[in-house]
Amino acid sequence: MLVGYLYNNENKNISMKELDEHIYQLYFIKESAVNKRLEEQVKIGNIEKIENQYRLTKKGLIVAKFMSITTEIFNTKKNYINYIGK
């Protein structure tokens, strides 16, 4: 997405704000990224939808804990597993 946007605007400089807005509009709005990711996680059983709300399943909790432990062991970026309030 980034390279494509810069390629299509090769004759001008692009600010970080413009890049952020382009990615937001393309990925989150046009491509409905959050909805697609939720559907994927429901399909593989990590998340369940209850009415119009979502929660981790037992499988999802195990996967999240495994990812958290793995990032601790290898001292890698947390990828937002422990991002909020922890």
C-alpha positions, 0 to 999 in steps of 0.5 A: 500500500505504501509503495503503491501510493508513493509510486502513484505520486512519484512526482511529489513528496508525501507527508506522514499525515497523507500516508496515514490518511491514505492507509486509513481510508484504503485499509480500514474504510474501503477494505473493511479490515476490522470486520474482515479480521473479526470474521476470520477469527470467528471462523477459526474459533478464536472469537465468538460473536454473541448478538452484536458483541465479541469475546475470546473463546477458550481456544482464543484465550489459549492462542493469546496466552501462547502468543504473549508467552512466545513474545516474552521468551524471544523478547520480540514486539508484543504485537498488541497482545498486552497493549491495553492496560497491561 
